[in-house]
Amino acid sequence: MIRDAIYNPANSGHFMQLDRLEQVVRIEIAGKQIAASGAAIRLLEVGGRLYPPQYYIPRADIHQDLLQTDTASHCPLKGRASYYSIPDGASGNALEDIAWSYQHPHEFAQELASYVAFDPTRVTITIDAKAP
């Protein structure tokens, strides 16, 4: 068992580690900064494999409208995820399902409530090298 990890109650081989970062995490889309936070959470998850890290940003640190879509998914560790689109000012279209959050996560994942993650294949995520 890994100390401070959160384990899936039904599967001890599925767990996650949540780390609060001291560095500033910035999210950009096409060169435009849409979020910057010195209170981000890095989520590391192991299930059938080691998943790439995800960075969760406090909703208050996102400087862009998030439009909830009908898309949803479920994670046994985190709960039900709601997905969001962001209006693309350049084209007038929305960037569909580019972000997600766990508005009502499982009790053991409450730390993620009011945080939003972005699809790292569709945004640029920058982490400052040192704490602010």
Stockholm file with secondary structure:
# STOCKHOLM 1.0

chainA/1-132         MIRDAIYNPANSGHFMQLDRLEQVVRIEIAGKQIAASGAAIRLLEVGGRLYPPQYYIPRADIHQDLLQTDTASHCPLKGRASYYSIPDGASGNALEDIAWSYQHPHEFAQELASYVAFDPTRVTITIDAKAP
#=GR chainA/1-132 SS CCTTCEEETTEEEEEEEEEECSSCEEEEETTEEEEEESSCEEEEEESSSBCCCEEEEEGGGBCSCCEEEEEEEEETTTEEEEEEEEECTTTSCEEEEEEEECSSCCGGGGGGTTEEEECTTTSEEEECSSCC
#=GC SS_cons         CCTTCEEETTEEEEEEEEEECSSCEEEEETTEEEEEESSCEEEEEESSSBCCCEEEEEGGGBCSCCEEEEEEEEETTTEEEEEEEEECTTTSCEEEEEEEECSSCCGGGGGGTTEEEECTTTSEEEECSSCC
//
